[in-house]
Amino acid sequence: MIAILETGGKQYEVSPGSLIRVEKLAAKKGEKVVLDKVLLIKKDGESFIGSPWLAGAKVVAEVTKQDRDRKIIVYKFKRRKSYHRKYGHRQPFTELEIKEIQFKKIPASKIKK
């Protein structure tokens, strides 16, 4: 089973057992996180597409690490103006291990719009 989910303004393709790095979430190491913004599920050769999200679908993950990414250097420069600025940035992230993908097909008549 494969799912495409959205978190932190980005989309990720996941399957059970996969590790992903997402934008920082407010959860501690070892906690379970439920991600319910699922855009697509592919199960047994059949695809289910949400508009925008699938009702009755969620991804359960466990936080394995809270850390910051490696440093990037930002350098601004304007020629002949004696202007230059240099600074670094480390983006915080949360590493998740996908435990399971849950999907319960809900009839279209039951979905609230």
C-alpha positions, -999 to +999 in steps of 0.1 A: +000+000+000+013+034-010+000+068+002+008+104-008+003+128+022+008+164+028+025+180+058+044+212+062+033+224+028+050+195+011+039+162-003+055+128+005+050+093-010+051+068+019+046+031+025+047+012+058+083+010+072+096+040+053+115+069+069+107+105+060+120+139+071+093+165+074+091+201+086+093+203+124+063+189+143+055+195+179+060+159+191+087+142+212+108+113+202+089+080+205+054+096+202+029+085+177+017+111+151-014+108+130-013+125+096-048+128+081-041+150+050-039+120+026-042+129-010-039+095-027-039+058-017-028+030-040-040-004-027-040-037-046-036-020-080-066+003-073-061+041-067-082+063-045-079+101-051-091+127-027-105+161-035-084+175-019-080+149+008-094+114+012-121+110+039-114+080+061-077+078+054-048+085+078-012+076+082+002+066+116+039+074+122+063+074+151+088+102+157+123+088+155+143+120+156+140+158+162+171+176+149+184+203+126+196+198+091+232+207+080+241+243+078+237+262+045+255+294+038+236+324+026+258+351+009+244+384-004+266+406-026+262+437-046+291+445-069+309+479-066+288+489-036+309+475-009+280+454+003+281+418+013+264+398+040+271+362+050+251+341+074+242+305+080+209+287+085+200+252+099+164+241+092+148+221+120+131+188+109+113+158+124+121+123+112+091+099+110+089+062+106+056+052+089+039+024+110+007+019+091-017+034+065-053+032+075-081+035+049-118+030+053-137+036+021-166+060+028-195+062+003-198+095-015-233+101+001-218+101+036-191+127+029-199+162+042-191+190+018 
